[in-house]
Amino acid sequence: MNPADLPRQSILNERHKALGSKLDGEWNGMPLAQTYGGSTTDEEVAATRHSAGLIDVSALRLINVKGPDAEKALNAMLTSDMAKLKPGQSAISNLVDENGSLIDDVLVYRNSVDDFRLSHGGGSLEDVIDGFFQGVDATWEKDDDTHVLSLQGPKALEILAPHASIDLKTIRYFEHQPAELFDKVVTLARGGYSAERGYEVFCSAADAVEIWDKILEAGAPYGAIPTSWSCLDTVRMEGALLFFPFDMPKGDETPWEVGADWTVDLSKPAFHGKEALERRKNEIRTANVGIEIDAHEAIESGAKIVKDGKEIGTVNSTAYSAHLMKSIALGSVPPEFKAWGTQFEVVSSLGTFPAHVVRTPFYDPHRIRTHPLDER
């Protein structure tokens, strides 16, 4: 399909093409800069790890929820408790079906008592959300105008702080504030998908190109560069951050089975799928694990995990990390094989390779880069 025929478009497409992208990726109906012509994925990863990388993540799907019953509607829909979220805070939550199976992951931003923003990926939230707003005093609306520019890396604070109207040092992880950046009205949120300190800039489409250019101009003395979705996929893999639905290959995993139990609050009143989640908490069939593979390249997703001649699981997301000098993967295995050091073989189109379970994240195992000790 021609990228121009996709239903959603980033206002930054011309910037991406000028950087050598063919816009040959696609997610949520929007073309993606999967790679750039002037830099390699490894160079972009190095910039993100040592300076900063700027990526256009406007392909995320955004929904605005407003009204006196906004919290009530979201609490009925999502697995975590919205009442515990203060204005200016955000949290990762999940949406499950009546069987307790994951059908979407959702990042919830609470702007005020009755104003929320939802950011979600490739799941089914928009197919079911209407049902949770029947009979309540709240509304939801898709937002295809807002663009999201994500500056990720240890220099991100230094690059943005002089140009922000608020003190960025005061924003903790999973916090956000309205602000001006380069004299444009934005929301600045601390977070990202890179396993580095980073900030996400929510801005109007009308301002996105100018803000993109000015971030890169301000970041140039620090070594900041534009980064592609291939870079994002590598750094999120190094950080062992799940990508729905690619790390849920069965299609009916529960939060308990993918290590997302911390997103479920069974103490709150009834919510969609709660009874099934309570039951299936004792029916764990699979576990997500980090895997090091004795290979000199990335193994394809879907490769088989074999132990003692028997297939026991699948490789899900994969990457070759030049930064770590390792072939890494996230995979699904029965719980009895999840212990660190468990050895098996990965059978792929590239051959059969020894592999073993390792601690995750692969990079920064204590997540100090995103959660500094002085903020814990």
DAJOVEN-V501154 format. One record per helix or strand. SS is the DSSP state (2 for helix, 1 for strand). FROM is the first residue (numbers start at 1). TO is the last residue. If there is no record, write none. Layout:
BEGIN
ss->{SS:SS}
from->{FROM:FROM}
to->{TO:TO}
END
This chain:
BEGIN
ss->{2:1:2:1:1:2:1:1:2:2:1:1:1:2:1:1:2:1:2:1:1:1:2:1:2:2:2:2:1:1:1:1:2:1:1:2}
from->{3:8:13:25:30:41:53:61:70:82:89:102:115:125:139:147:156:164:168:175:184:198:205:225:229:255:261:274:287:304:310:326:335:343:351:373}
to->{5:8:18:27:32:50:56:66:77:84:96:112:120:133:143:152:161:164:170:181:190:203:222:226:238:257:263:280:293:307:321:333:337:348:358:375}
END
